Every structure is written in C-alpha cells, then in structure tokens.
Amino acid sequence: MFKPTFSGRLLLAPLLLLAACERHKPAVVTSSPTSMKQLEGTWLASHEENRGDTLVYRPNTYKFPPTRGRTGFAIKSFGRFEQFDIAPTDGLAGHPGTWTADGTTRLIIHLTDGHEPNYTLEILSLNNKVLKLRRVK
C-alpha cells in the first residue's frame, strides 16, 4: 500500500485543493473547442429557477417538474444552433440557426429561417450542469 511521505503530502495537498477549486469555476465561452464542448448539448428552460433577467437552463436529461411546455435550444459543434419553441400542438418547434462567439462570454445567435432577429446570449455561469444566462437583444 502506498503511503506518501510528509513532503509528498505537502505537495499533494495543494494539487487536490486546486483540482477541487477548478471544478466549481464558471465556464467562459471562447472559440476553443474544449470550452465550447461544455456548452454543447440540448438545454431546456428551468423557468422555476429564473431570477430577474437571469435565465436558467438544464440539460434535456434533467428530471424537470411537470409543466405545460419548456422552451430551449441546442448548441451544436461547428457553429450550429437550434432554438426550440412551443408548437401549436404543445410539442416543440425547432428553428435552425448558427452561433458565433463574441468575446469570452457571449454567443451571437442567428436563426436561418428568419423566425426572429439575431440576438445575443451572455453566459453568466455553467456549474453542475446548470447554465445561467442573460438574453441581450
């Protein structure tokens, strides 16, 4: 069995502390594939958790409480995007589009079907699979 020496424990402790802190650091958007991978996926509105102009989204695999419908979006690789609105039949209607990074915390969204004008999503945080953002016109 491995038993670290006293000096080994002194070196190991800061590394463990650093690893624990890194896990809770909010994600920022950059054009690097690594950071965008954290945002890729299908996100549905968790409107019960919204506060003021802060919008809360969770992965579509999250067990949401019952509601009449949930809007959302999918951030995909290579700048692809899809917005989900509630359809007349209470299902979801998808609107295809694109995203581009604007700085380190903003995504510019362009819906290719002309459903609505371009808008910006400002990423406030991404922690424990909870995405908080603000929609900027």
Sequence and secondary structure as in RCSB ss.txt:
>XXXX:A:sequence
MFKPTFSGRLLLAPLLLLAACERHKPAVVTSSPTSMKQLEGTWLASHEENRGDTLVYRPNTYKFPPTRGRTGFAI
KSFGRFEQFDIAPTDGLAGHPGTWTADGTTRLIIHLTDGHEPNYTLEILSLNNKVLKLRRVK
>XXXX:A:secstr
     HHHHHHHHHHHHHHHHHHTS     SSHHHHHHH EEEEE GGG BTTBEEEEETTS     S   EEEE
 GGGEEEEEEE TTSSEEEEEEEEEE TTSEEEEEETT SS  EEEEEEEEETTEEEEEEE 
